[in-house]
Amino acid sequence: MRRLSLWAQWVGVLAHGALLLLLVLRGSVLAYCAAAILLIPLPGLLRGRRYTYQWASMLLAIYCALWLAEMWSNLPGRAAALLLASLSAVEFVSLVLFVRLQDRERHGQTAG
């Protein structure tokens, strides 16, 4: 049986990569700055470091809130902001799940 935390890890890494790609494709200076900040936790996410997952989840909560605010205030960019907010929310949930599931797996508890 595969570890559930491994699934959560890869969902988080894929969502992180998608966020980086969409920000780069967006092409504004602000989007490039946001992408540069998201590059900081990438090595720790790829290695599955628990501490990185913990603090990166706080970073993603801020990003989600900022993109929801942009969605509310910027009518022409509403779809892009909604997509970015949704991806950041998916990544946030997967990062938190990774930490919780890994903790349960380390202590021999079942997820249920």
N, CA, C and O atoms as CSV, one atom per row, in Angstrom:
chain,resi,resn,atom,element,x,y,z
A,1,MET,N,N,0.843,-1.194,0.000
A,1,MET,CA,C,0.000,0.000,0.000
A,1,MET,C,C,0.880,1.248,0.000
A,1,MET,O,O,1.823,1.357,0.784
A,2,ARG,N,N,0.565,2.165,-0.871
A,2,ARG,CA,C,1.339,3.399,-0.953
A,2,ARG,C,C,1.010,4.316,0.212
A,2,ARG,O,O,-0.103,4.330,0.737
A,3,ARG,N,N,2.011,5.068,0.588
A,3,ARG,CA,C,1.793,6.057,1.645
A,3,ARG,C,C,0.926,7.192,1.119
A,3,ARG,O,O,1.169,7.710,0.029
A,4,LEU,N,N,-0.075,7.576,1.887
A,4,LEU,CA,C,-0.949,8.683,1.482
A,4,LEU,C,C,-0.205,10.011,1.475
A,4,LEU,O,O,-0.530,10.901,0.689
A,5,SER,N,N,0.793,10.152,2.347
A,5,SER,CA,C,1.544,11.400,2.381
A,5,SER,C,C,2.312,11.622,1.084
A,5,SER,O,O,2.548,12.764,0.690
A,6,LEU,N,N,2.703,10.539,0.418
A,6,LEU,CA,C,3.404,10.676,-0.866
A,6,LEU,C,C,2.477,11.271,-1.919
A,6,LEU,O,O,2.901,12.091,-2.734
A,7,TRP,N,N,1.207,10.858,-1.901
A,7,TRP,CA,C,0.236,11.442,-2.831
A,7,TRP,C,C,0.032,12.930,-2.549
A,7,TRP,O,O,-0.020,13.742,-3.473
A,8,ALA,N,N,-0.080,13.276,-1.289
A,8,ALA,CA,C,-0.249,14.685,-0.924
A,8,ALA,C,C,0.977,15.497,-1.321
A,8,ALA,O,O,0.856,16.642,-1.757
A,9,GLN,N,N,2.159,14.901,-1.169
A,9,GLN,CA,C,3.394,15.593,-1.553
A,9,GLN,C,C,3.390,15.911,-3.040
A,9,GLN,O,O,3.696,17.037,-3.434
A,10,TRP,N,N,3.050,14.940,-3.864
A,10,TRP,CA,C,3.109,15.167,-5.301
A,10,TRP,C,C,1.996,16.068,-5.804
A,10,TRP,O,O,2.193,16.789,-6.782
A,11,VAL,N,N,0.849,16.050,-5.177
A,11,VAL,CA,C,-0.194,17.014,-5.545
A,11,VAL,C,C,0.294,18.431,-5.233
A,11,VAL,O,O,0.088,19.352,-6.023
A,12,GLY,N,N,0.940,18.598,-4.079
A,12,GLY,CA,C,1.479,19.904,-3.717
A,12,GLY,C,C,2.570,20.367,-4.662
A,12,GLY,O,O,2.599,21.533,-5.055
A,13,VAL,N,N,3.468,19.465,-5.030
A,13,VAL,CA,C,4.566,19.828,-5.942
A,13,VAL,C,C,4.014,20.181,-7.323
A,13,VAL,O,O,4.453,21.154,-7.937
A,14,LEU,N,N,3.062,19.400,-7.811
A,14,LEU,CA,C,2.469,19.700,-9.124
A,14,LEU,C,C,1.697,21.014,-9.114
A,14,LEU,O,O,1.770,21.783,-10.073
A,15,ALA,N,N,0.960,21.278,-8.040
A,15,ALA,CA,C,0.244,22.553,-7.936
A,15,ALA,C,C,1.230,23.714,-7.845
A,15,ALA,O,O,0.992,24.784,-8.407
A,16,HIS,N,N,2.336,23.499,-7.137
A,16,HIS,CA,C,3.362,24.540,-7.024
A,16,HIS,C,C,3.964,24.843,-8.395
A,16,HIS,O,O,4.147,26.005,-8.759
A,17,GLY,N,N,4.270,23.790,-9.151
A,17,GLY,CA,C,4.803,23.980,-10.501
A,17,GLY,C,C,3.820,24.687,-11.410
A,17,GLY,O,O,4.213,25.540,-12.206
A,18,ALA,N,N,2.552,24.345,-11.300
A,18,ALA,CA,C,1.525,24.999,-12.116
A,18,ALA,C,C,1.402,26.481,-11.756
A,18,ALA,O,O,1.236,27.329,-12.633
A,19,LEU,N,N,1.485,26.784,-10.456
A,19,LEU,CA,C,1.444,28.197,-10.043
A,19,LEU,C,C,2.628,28.966,-10.623
A,19,LEU,O,O,2.466,30.072,-11.138
A,20,LEU,N,N,3.810,28.378,-10.536
A,20,LEU,CA,C,4.994,29.036,-11.089
A,20,LEU,C,C,4.834,29.272,-12.590
A,20,LEU,O,O,5.127,30.361,-13.084
A,21,LEU,N,N,4.377,28.267,-13.304
A,21,LEU,CA,C,4.204,28.381,-14.747
A,21,LEU,C,C,3.184,29.464,-15.104
A,21,LEU,O,O,3.433,30.282,-15.989
A,22,LEU,N,N,2.050,29.471,-14.427
A,22,LEU,CA,C,1.021,30.476,-14.719
A,22,LEU,C,C,1.492,31.885,-14.394
A,22,LEU,O,O,1.157,32.833,-15.103
A,23,LEU,N,N,2.265,32.025,-13.327
A,23,LEU,CA,C,2.771,33.357,-12.992
A,23,LEU,C,C,3.772,33.849,-14.030
A,23,LEU,O,O,3.766,35.025,-14.393
A,24,VAL,N,N,4.623,32.961,-14.503
A,24,VAL,CA,C,5.582,33.352,-15.531
A,24,VAL,C,C,4.862,33.691,-16.832
A,24,VAL,O,O,5.228,34.646,-17.517
A,25,LEU,N,N,3.838,32.910,-17.174
A,25,LEU,CA,C,3.081,33.177,-18.396
A,25,LEU,C,C,2.273,34.465,-18.304
A,25,LEU,O,O,1.952,35.076,-19.323
A,26,ARG,N,N,1.951,34.868,-17.104
A,26,ARG,CA,C,1.179,36.102,-16.914
A,26,ARG,C,C,1.960,37.317,-17.388
A,26,ARG,O,O,1.389,38.255,-17.946
A,27,GLY,N,N,3.273,37.296,-17.163
A,27,GLY,CA,C,4.156,38.260,-17.794
A,27,GLY,C,C,4.308,39.622,-17.159
A,27,GLY,O,O,5.015,40.456,-17.725
A,28,SER,N,N,3.707,39.905,-16.041
A,28,SER,CA,C,3.887,41.214,-15.423
A,28,SER,C,C,5.042,41.165,-14.422
A,28,SER,O,O,5.455,40.090,-13.986
A,29,VAL,N,N,5.541,42.312,-14.075
A,29,VAL,CA,C,6.647,42.388,-13.115
A,29,VAL,C,C,6.196,41.846,-11.760
A,29,VAL,O,O,6.954,41.139,-11.096
A,30,LEU,N,N,4.995,42.160,-11.353
A,30,LEU,CA,C,4.467,41.659,-10.092
A,30,LEU,C,C,4.352,40.135,-10.098
A,30,LEU,O,O,4.632,39.484,-9.091
A,31,ALA,N,N,3.941,39.570,-11.230
A,31,ALA,CA,C,3.839,38.112,-11.343
A,31,ALA,C,C,5.218,37.472,-11.270
A,31,ALA,O,O,5.375,36.407,-10.672
A,32,TYR,N,N,6.222,38.112,-11.875
A,32,TYR,CA,C,7.590,37.587,-11.792
A,32,TYR,C,C,8.108,37.621,-10.357
A,32,TYR,O,O,8.793,36.696,-9.921
A,33,CYS,N,N,7.788,38.669,-9.633
A,33,CYS,CA,C,8.205,38.754,-8.220
A,33,CYS,C,C,7.514,37.672,-7.386
A,33,CYS,O,O,8.137,37.056,-6.521
A,34,ALA,N,N,6.243,37.448,-7.646
A,34,ALA,CA,C,5.514,36.403,-6.924
A,34,ALA,C,C,6.088,35.029,-7.247
A,34,ALA,O,O,6.191,34.175,-6.367
A,35,ALA,N,N,6.461,34.815,-8.510
A,35,ALA,CA,C,7.064,33.536,-8.900
A,35,ALA,C,C,8.440,33.362,-8.255
A,35,ALA,O,O,8.799,32.257,-7.848
A,36,ALA,N,N,9.198,34.433,-8.161
A,36,ALA,CA,C,10.525,34.343,-7.541
A,36,ALA,C,C,10.413,33.956,-6.069
A,36,ALA,O,O,11.226,33.179,-5.568
A,37,ILE,N,N,9.423,34.487,-5.382
A,37,ILE,CA,C,9.224,34.130,-3.978
A,37,ILE,C,C,8.821,32.661,-3.861
A,37,ILE,O,O,9.227,31.975,-2.923
A,38,LEU,N,N,8.021,32.183,-4.815
A,38,LEU,CA,C,7.596,30.779,-4.780
A,38,LEU,C,C,8.735,29.814,-5.112
A,38,LEU,O,O,8.619,28.618,-4.848
A,39,LEU,N,N,9.825,30.308,-5.682
A,39,LEU,CA,C,10.970,29.441,-5.943
A,39,LEU,C,C,11.718,29.068,-4.661
A,39,LEU,O,O,12.419,28.057,-4.624
A,40,ILE,N,N,11.573,29.875,-3.621
A,40,ILE,CA,C,12.312,29.640,-2.374
A,40,ILE,C,C,11.974,28.286,-1.750
A,40,ILE,O,O,12.899,27.552,-1.400
A,41,PRO,N,N,10.696,27.913,-1.592
A,41,PRO,CA,C,10.422,26.616,-0.957
A,41,PRO,C,C,10.528,25.409,-1.889
A,41,PRO,O,O,10.404,24.275,-1.425
A,42,LEU,N,N,10.751,25.615,-3.179
A,42,LEU,CA,C,10.716,24.511,-4.132
A,42,LEU,C,C,11.685,23.366,-3.812
A,42,LEU,O,O,11.263,22.212,-3.878
A,43,PRO,N,N,12.950,23.611,-3.470
A,43,PRO,CA,C,13.843,22.479,-3.151
A,43,PRO,C,C,13.356,21.656,-1.954
A,43,PRO,O,O,13.431,20.427,-1.983
A,44,GLY,N,N,12.866,22.305,-0.920
A,44,GLY,CA,C,12.359,21.595,0.255
A,44,GLY,C,C,11.092,20.816,-0.039
A,44,GLY,O,O,10.867,19.749,0.532
A,45,LEU,N,N,10.253,21.351,-0.938
A,45,LEU,CA,C,9.037,20.626,-1.319
A,45,LEU,C,C,9.393,19.369,-2.104
A,45,LEU,O,O,8.796,18.312,-1.897
A,46,LEU,N,N,10.357,19.485,-3.000
A,46,LEU,CA,C,10.769,18.324,-3.781
A,46,LEU,C,C,11.408,17.243,-2.908
A,46,LEU,O,O,11.259,16.051,-3.180
A,47,ARG,N,N,12.115,17.659,-1.864
A,47,ARG,CA,C,12.765,16.693,-0.969
A,47,ARG,C,C,11.832,16.156,0.114
A,47,ARG,O,O,12.187,15.213,0.821
A,48,GLY,N,N,10.648,16.743,0.252
A,48,GLY,CA,C,9.690,16.274,1.250
A,48,GLY,C,C,10.059,16.698,2.664
A,48,GLY,O,O,9.781,15.968,3.616
A,49,ARG,N,N,10.672,17.846,2.819
A,49,ARG,CA,C,11.052,18.327,4.151
A,49,ARG,C,C,9.836,18.900,4.866
A,49,ARG,O,O,9.178,19.824,4.388
A,50,ARG,N,N,9.572,18.334,5.993
A,50,ARG,CA,C,8.386,18.673,6.776
A,50,ARG,C,C,8.350,20.161,7.150
A,50,ARG,O,O,7.302,20.799,7.045
A,51,TYR,N,N,9.465,20.704,7.578
A,51,TYR,CA,C,9.503,22.111,7.983
A,51,TYR,C,C,9.156,23.033,6.807
A,51,TYR,O,O,8.450,24.027,6.980
A,52,THR,N,N,9.655,22.698,5.615
A,52,THR,CA,C,9.342,23.503,4.440
A,52,THR,C,C,7.844,23.457,4.149
A,52,THR,O,O,7.241,24.477,3.812
A,53,TYR,N,N,7.253,22.288,4.277
A,53,TYR,CA,C,5.809,22.167,4.042
A,53,TYR,C,C,5.030,22.997,5.047
A,53,TYR,O,O,3.988,23.561,4.711
A,54,GLN,N,N,5.519,23.079,6.269
A,54,GLN,CA,C,4.804,23.836,7.295
A,54,GLN,C,C,4.818,25.328,6.999
A,54,GLN,O,O,3.771,25.974,7.039
A,55,TRP,N,N,6.001,25.892,6.699
A,55,TRP,CA,C,6.026,27.346,6.475
A,55,TRP,C,C,5.537,27.718,5.088
A,55,TRP,O,O,5.026,28.821,4.896
A,56,ALA,N,N,5.680,26.826,4.115
A,56,ALA,CA,C,5.172,27.133,2.774
A,56,ALA,C,C,3.646,27.194,2.769
A,56,ALA,O,O,3.057,27.921,1.969
A,57,SER,N,N,3.003,26.434,3.660
A,57,SER,CA,C,1.543,26.501,3.723
A,57,SER,C,C,1.084,27.892,4.165
A,57,SER,O,O,0.051,28.378,3.705
A,58,MET,N,N,1.840,28.529,5.048
A,58,MET,CA,C,1.491,29.904,5.453
A,58,MET,C,C,1.675,30.875,4.294
A,58,MET,O,O,0.879,31.797,4.114
A,59,LEU,N,N,2.727,30.664,3.510
A,59,LEU,CA,C,2.963,31.494,2.329
A,59,LEU,C,C,1.818,31.340,1.334
A,59,LEU,O,O,1.364,32.326,0.753
A,60,LEU,N,N,1.356,30.127,1.136
A,60,LEU,CA,C,0.271,29.883,0.190
A,60,LEU,C,C,-1.045,30.462,0.680
A,60,LEU,O,O,-1.865,30.884,-0.135
A,61,ALA,N,N,-1.268,30.493,1.971
A,61,ALA,CA,C,-2.493,31.109,2.498
A,61,ALA,C,C,-2.511,32.603,2.168
A,61,ALA,O,O,-3.558,33.154,1.831
A,62,ILE,N,N,-1.368,33.245,2.265
A,62,ILE,CA,C,-1.269,34.671,1.917
A,62,ILE,C,C,-1.520,34.874,0.428
A,62,ILE,O,O,-2.256,35.778,0.032
A,63,TYR,N,N,-0.898,34.019,-0.399
A,63,TYR,CA,C,-1.088,34.130,-1.845
A,63,TYR,C,C,-2.552,33.924,-2.218
A,63,TYR,O,O,-3.082,34.654,-3.056
A,64,CYS,N,N,-3.195,32.965,-1.625
A,64,CYS,CA,C,-4.604,32.705,-1.917
A,64,CYS,C,C,-5.452,33.927,-1.581
A,64,CYS,O,O,-6.317,34.323,-2.363
A,65,ALA,N,N,-5.207,34.514,-0.430
A,65,ALA,CA,C,-5.958,35.710,-0.031
A,65,ALA,C,C,-5.704,36.882,-0.984
A,65,ALA,O,O,-6.626,37.628,-1.316
A,66,LEU,N,N,-4.463,37.038,-1.417
A,66,LEU,CA,C,-4.145,38.138,-2.333
A,66,LEU,C,C,-4.822,37.952,-3.687
A,66,LEU,O,O,-5.321,38.915,-4.269
A,67,TRP,N,N,-4.841,36.714,-4.190
A,67,TRP,CA,C,-5.481,36.486,-5.481
A,67,TRP,C,C,-6.994,36.565,-5.385
A,67,TRP,O,O,-7.654,36.942,-6.353
A,68,LEU,N,N,-7.551,36.220,-4.243
A,68,LEU,CA,C,-8.997,36.417,-4.070
A,68,LEU,C,C,-9.338,37.902,-4.033
A,68,LEU,O,O,-10.363,38.322,-4.569
A,69,ALA,N,N,-8.484,38.690,-3.404
A,69,ALA,CA,C,-8.701,40.142,-3.394
A,69,ALA,C,C,-8.548,40.724,-4.799
A,69,ALA,O,O,-9.298,41.619,-5.189
A,70,GLU,N,N,-7.578,40.216,-5.555
A,70,GLU,CA,C,-7.421,40.684,-6.937
A,70,GLU,C,C,-8.625,40.304,-7.784
A,70,GLU,O,O,-9.066,41.081,-8.631
A,71,MET,N,N,-9.150,39.121,-7.559
A,71,MET,CA,C,-10.334,38.680,-8.292
A,71,MET,C,C,-11.515,39.622,-8.024
A,71,MET,O,O,-12.295,39.931,-8.925
A,72,TRP,N,N,-11.626,40.061,-6.802
A,72,TRP,CA,C,-12.723,40.944,-6.419
A,72,TRP,C,C,-12.564,42.343,-7.025
A,72,TRP,O,O,-13.550,42.985,-7.388
A,73,SER,N,N,-11.320,42.806,-7.131
A,73,SER,CA,C,-11.102,44.193,-7.544
A,73,SER,C,C,-10.772,44.359,-9.025
A,73,SER,O,O,-10.931,45.457,-9.558
A,74,ASN,N,N,-10.322,43.321,-9.701
A,74,ASN,CA,C,-9.868,43.450,-11.077
A,74,ASN,C,C,-10.787,42.647,-11.995
A,74,ASN,O,O,-10.596,41.444,-12.171
A,75,LEU,N,N,-11.772,43.306,-12.572
A,75,LEU,CA,C,-12.748,42.611,-13.405
A,75,LEU,C,C,-12.127,41.951,-14.638
A,75,LEU,O,O,-12.457,40.799,-14.920
A,76,PRO,N,N,-11.251,42.617,-15.383
A,76,PRO,CA,C,-10.690,41.951,-16.569
A,76,PRO,C,C,-9.822,40.738,-16.237
A,76,PRO,O,O,-9.761,39.799,-17.030
A,77,GLY,N,N,-9.159,40.736,-15.098
A,77,GLY,CA,C,-8.292,39.629,-14.731
A,77,GLY,C,C,-8.928,38.650,-13.764
A,77,GLY,O,O,-8.233,37.895,-13.085
A,78,ARG,N,N,-10.245,38.665,-13.705
A,78,ARG,CA,C,-10.954,37.850,-12.712
A,78,ARG,C,C,-10.736,36.348,-12.912
A,78,ARG,O,O,-10.540,35.622,-11.937
A,79,ALA,N,N,-10.766,35.882,-14.134
A,79,ALA,CA,C,-10.617,34.446,-14.391
A,79,ALA,C,C,-9.215,33.966,-14.015
A,79,ALA,O,O,-9.058,32.908,-13.405
A,80,ALA,N,N,-8.208,34.743,-14.378
A,80,ALA,CA,C,-6.833,34.360,-14.052
A,80,ALA,C,C,-6.612,34.369,-12.543
A,80,ALA,O,O,-5.967,33.471,-12.002
A,81,ALA,N,N,-7.141,35.370,-11.873
A,81,ALA,CA,C,-6.991,35.442,-10.418
A,81,ALA,C,C,-7.719,34.295,-9.729
A,81,ALA,O,O,-7.225,33.752,-8.740
A,82,LEU,N,N,-8.892,33.921,-10.244
A,82,LEU,CA,C,-9.623,32.789,-9.674
A,82,LEU,C,C,-8.845,31.483,-9.863
A,82,LEU,O,O,-8.795,30.652,-8.956
A,83,LEU,N,N,-8.246,31.305,-11.029
A,83,LEU,CA,C,-7.445,30.114,-11.287
A,83,LEU,C,C,-6.239,30.053,-10.344
A,83,LEU,O,O,-5.943,28.997,-9.784
A,84,LEU,N,N,-5.547,31.175,-10.168
A,84,LEU,CA,C,-4.396,31.219,-9.273
A,84,LEU,C,C,-4.803,30.995,-7.821
A,84,LEU,O,O,-4.108,30.299,-7.081
A,85,ALA,N,N,-5.915,31.575,-7.414
A,85,ALA,CA,C,-6.401,31.372,-6.045
A,85,ALA,C,C,-6.805,29.919,-5.821
A,85,ALA,O,O,-6.546,29.355,-4.758
A,86,SER,N,N,-7.436,29.319,-6.818
A,86,SER,CA,C,-7.834,27.916,-6.687
A,86,SER,C,C,-6.627,26.993,-6.605
A,86,SER,O,O,-6.603,26.073,-5.787
A,87,LEU,N,N,-5.631,27.231,-7.443
A,87,LEU,CA,C,-4.411,26.421,-7.392
A,87,LEU,C,C,-3.683,26.586,-6.063
A,87,LEU,O,O,-3.174,25.614,-5.505
A,88,SER,N,N,-3.634,27.806,-5.561
A,88,SER,CA,C,-2.962,28.015,-4.282
A,88,SER,C,C,-3.743,27.363,-3.143
A,88,SER,O,O,-3.141,26.888,-2.181
A,89,ALA,N,N,-5.071,27.333,-3.237
A,89,ALA,CA,C,-5.875,26.654,-2.214
A,89,ALA,C,C,-5.655,25.146,-2.262
A,89,ALA,O,O,-5.557,24.499,-1.219
A,90,VAL,N,N,-5.577,24.582,-3.466
A,90,VAL,CA,C,-5.302,23.149,-3.609
A,90,VAL,C,C,-3.929,22.827,-3.036
A,90,VAL,O,O,-3.761,21.834,-2.328
A,91,GLU,N,N,-2.955,23.665,-3.344
A,91,GLU,CA,C,-1.621,23.424,-2.806
A,91,GLU,C,C,-1.596,23.565,-1.286
A,91,GLU,O,O,-0.945,22.772,-0.606
A,92,PHE,N,N,-2.285,24.546,-0.752
A,92,PHE,CA,C,-2.342,24.727,0.693
A,92,PHE,C,C,-2.890,23.469,1.375
A,92,PHE,O,O,-2.315,22.982,2.348
A,93,VAL,N,N,-3.994,22.956,0.859
A,93,VAL,CA,C,-4.608,21.764,1.448
A,93,VAL,C,C,-3.665,20.572,1.350
A,93,VAL,O,O,-3.538,19.803,2.303
A,94,SER,N,N,-3.007,20.412,0.217
A,94,SER,CA,C,-2.101,19.265,0.072
A,94,SER,C,C,-0.882,19.391,0.975
A,94,SER,O,O,-0.381,18.381,1.470
A,95,LEU,N,N,-0.393,20.606,1.200
A,95,LEU,CA,C,0.751,20.775,2.102
A,95,LEU,C,C,0.370,20.430,3.537
A,95,LEU,O,O,1.126,19.766,4.247
A,96,VAL,N,N,-0.794,20.882,3.953
A,96,VAL,CA,C,-1.251,20.575,5.308
A,96,VAL,C,C,-1.515,19.079,5.453
A,96,VAL,O,O,-1.168,18.480,6.471
A,97,LEU,N,N,-2.123,18.484,4.444
A,97,LEU,CA,C,-2.371,17.042,4.483
A,97,LEU,C,C,-1.075,16.242,4.536
A,97,LEU,O,O,-0.991,15.238,5.242
A,98,PHE,N,N,-0.071,16.685,3.794
A,98,PHE,CA,C,1.216,15.990,3.816
A,98,PHE,C,C,1.780,15.942,5.231
A,98,PHE,O,O,2.222,14.892,5.697
A,99,VAL,N,N,1.763,17.077,5.904
A,99,VAL,CA,C,2.317,17.136,7.261
A,99,VAL,C,C,1.516,16.248,8.205
A,99,VAL,O,O,2.096,15.503,8.995
A,100,ARG,N,N,0.202,16.319,8.131
A,100,ARG,CA,C,-0.633,15.506,9.033
A,100,ARG,C,C,-0.519,14.013,8.748
A,100,ARG,O,O,-0.414,13.204,9.670
A,101,LEU,N,N,-0.540,13.652,7.469
A,101,LEU,CA,C,-0.454,12.235,7.119
A,101,LEU,C,C,0.926,11.660,7.425
A,101,LEU,O,O,1.046,10.518,7.867
A,102,GLN,N,N,1.958,12.452,7.189
A,102,GLN,CA,C,3.305,11.977,7.496
A,102,GLN,C,C,3.472,11.766,8.994
A,102,GLN,O,O,4.131,10.819,9.425
A,103,ASP,N,N,2.877,12.646,9.780
A,103,ASP,CA,C,2.935,12.496,11.232
A,103,ASP,C,C,2.243,11.208,11.667
A,103,ASP,O,O,2.766,10.473,12.504
A,104,ARG,N,N,1.068,10.931,11.102
A,104,ARG,CA,C,0.353,9.695,11.438
A,104,ARG,C,C,1.132,8.462,10.983
A,104,ARG,O,O,1.171,7.457,11.694
A,105,GLU,N,N,1.746,8.530,9.815
A,105,GLU,CA,C,2.516,7.385,9.319
A,105,GLU,C,C,3.755,7.129,10.168
A,105,GLU,O,O,4.145,5.978,10.367
A,106,ARG,N,N,4.362,8.173,10.660
A,106,ARG,CA,C,5.541,8.016,11.504
A,106,ARG,C,C,5.185,7.382,12.846
A,106,ARG,O,O,5.979,6.638,13.423
A,107,HIS,N,N,4.003,7.680,13.328
A,107,HIS,CA,C,3.593,7.139,14.640
A,107,HIS,C,C,2.774,5.870,14.514
A,107,HIS,O,O,2.255,5.373,15.513
A,108,GLY,N,N,2.644,5.331,13.301
A,108,GLY,CA,C,1.972,4.059,13.115
A,108,GLY,C,C,0.479,4.083,13.223
A,108,GLY,O,O,-0.138,3.035,13.414
A,109,GLN,N,N,-0.132,5.249,13.107
A,109,GLN,CA,C,-1.589,5.342,13.170
A,109,GLN,C,C,-2.168,5.190,11.786
A,109,GLN,O,O,-1.488,5.463,10.797
A,110,THR,N,N,-3.387,4.768,11.699
A,110,THR,CA,C,-4.067,4.675,10.413
A,110,THR,C,C,-4.754,5.988,10.128
A,110,THR,O,O,-5.173,6.704,11.037
A,111,ALA,N,N,-4.863,6.292,8.847
A,111,ALA,CA,C,-5.550,7.519,8.423
A,111,ALA,C,C,-7.040,7.220,8.315
A,111,ALA,O,O,-7.497,6.635,7.333
A,112,GLY,N,N,-7.781,7.620,9.319
A,112,GLY,CA,C,-9.207,7.348,9.239
A,112,GLY,C,C,-9.990,7.778,10.395
A,112,GLY,O,O,-11.206,7.592,10.422
